[in-house]
Amino acid sequence: MSIQVLAPMVGKVVSVLVEVGSEVAEDDAVIMIEAMKVEMPVGAPADGTVKAIHVQPGDTVDGDQLLMEIDE
C-alpha cells in the first residue's frame, strides 16, 4: 500500500533528501520546502520505501500537492 507525502503549504522545493528505493522511518525529513523565506522539512508519514518522487529542486508546489509516494 502506498502512502502519499503531500506539501504542507505553497512553497518551493529546495532539496529532495532521499532517492527512489531509500528506506525511511516515520518523521524522517524527505524533502525541504521554502515558504516565506523559511525552510521547512517535510517528514515521512510512515516507515517504508520511497516508491516515487514527483518533484525536483526548484519546483513550486501548492498546498496538498503530491510530492512523493512511500510503500509501507
N, C-alpha and C positions, 0 to 999 in steps of 0.2 A: 504494500500500500504506500502510495506517495504522499508525503506531507509537503504542503506549499509554504514557501517563505515569501512573505509579502512585504512591500515597502510600508513602513510605519507612517510616512508622510511624503509630501512632494519634496524632491531634492535631486542631487546629482551624485551618481556613483563615483566615489573616489578610488576605491580599490575592491577587488574580489580576492578574498583571503584564502580560498580553497579552490580545488580543481574537481572536475568530474572524477568520481571514484574515491575521493577523500572520505575518510571516516570522520564523523563529527559527533560530539556529545551535546546534549541539550544545553543551551545557553552559550555555546562556543560562538565567538564572533565569526561570521562567514562573509559579510560584506560591510564596507564602510560607506556611509552616505553623508553628504554635506548638505545641511539645510540652515539657512540664515547664518552662514559663516561659522557654523559649529559642526564638527564631525561626530557622527553617531554610529556606533557599531550596531549591526543587525544580527541578532543571535539566532542560532538554530532552535526551532521549536521542539525538537525531539532528537534522540540519538538515532544515527543511521548513516547511510552512504549517499554522497551527493550524486544524484541521478542526472540532473540537467541544470545548466546555468543560462538564464535568459537575458542577462545584461552584461555590459562590459564597462570598464572605467570610461568616464566621460558622458555616459548616457544620462539623460534627465528622466526621472521616473515620477509617476503620480502616486498618491496615496493608495494603498491596497493593490498596487501593480505586482504581478507575479515576477519575482526575482530569480527564484531557484526552486528546484524540487529535490526532496530527500526521500530515499527509500528507507523504511523502518526495518 
